[in-house]
Amino acid sequence: MYEAIPAVLHYACHDLKLHRIEAWVEVGNVGSCKVLKRSGFKHQGTLRDYELKNNTYISIEVYSIIVDNPV
């Protein structure tokens, strides 16, 4: 996944002209959090008991990155 993120960010920046990209990850998914941090995403916060999964509320970590768009 780490290898794919630069390509996705390039596409988002140049083709879609996006400014901000978010990634939502279940709390406890350490591997995904590490990949996002290594790719330049910043932790924005935790949405506590945000989603119902298998009859249990789970929390979500929110990460984001600001993409520099060419003018």
C-alpha positions in Angstrom: 0.0 0.0 0.0 2.9 2.4 0.8 3.9 2.2 -2.9 0.4 3.1 -4.1 -0.2 6.2 -2.1 2.2 8.5 -4.1 0.4 7.5 -7.3 -3.0 8.2 -5.8 -1.9 11.6 -4.4 -0.4 12.5 -7.8 -3.7 11.6 -9.5 -5.7 13.5 -6.9 -3.5 16.6 -7.2 -3.1 16.8 -11.0 -6.2 15.2 -12.4 -8.9 15.8 -9.8 -7.4 19.1 -8.4 -8.2 18.0 -4.8 -6.8 20.1 -2.0 -7.4 17.8 1.0 -7.6 14.0 1.2 -8.8 12.1 4.2 -8.3 8.5 5.3 -10.5 6.9 8.0 -9.1 3.9 9.8 -10.5 1.7 12.5 -8.8 2.2 15.9 -6.3 -0.6 16.3 -5.4 -0.9 12.7 -1.7 -0.1 13.5 -0.4 -1.1 10.0 -2.6 1.3 8.1 -1.9 4.2 10.5 1.9 3.6 10.0 1.5 3.7 6.3 -0.5 6.9 6.3 2.0 8.6 8.7 4.9 7.5 6.5 3.1 9.0 3.5 2.7 12.4 5.1 -0.8 12.2 6.5 -1.4 13.9 9.8 -3.7 12.5 12.6 -6.7 14.8 12.9 -8.5 13.1 15.7 -10.6 10.1 16.8 -14.3 9.7 16.2 -15.3 7.7 19.3 -18.0 5.0 19.0 -18.6 6.4 15.5 -19.7 3.3 13.6 -21.6 0.2 14.3 -19.8 -3.0 13.2 -21.0 -6.5 14.2 -23.4 -5.0 16.8 -20.5 -3.2 18.5 -19.6 0.5 18.3 -16.1 1.1 16.9 -14.0 4.2 16.9 -12.4 5.7 13.8 -9.0 7.5 13.4 -9.1 10.3 10.9 -5.9 11.3 9.0 -5.6 13.9 6.3 -3.1 15.5 3.9 -3.2 18.8 2.1 -2.2 18.4 -1.5 -0.3 21.2 -3.2 -2.3 22.0 -6.4 -0.5 23.6 -9.3 -2.0 27.0 -10.2 
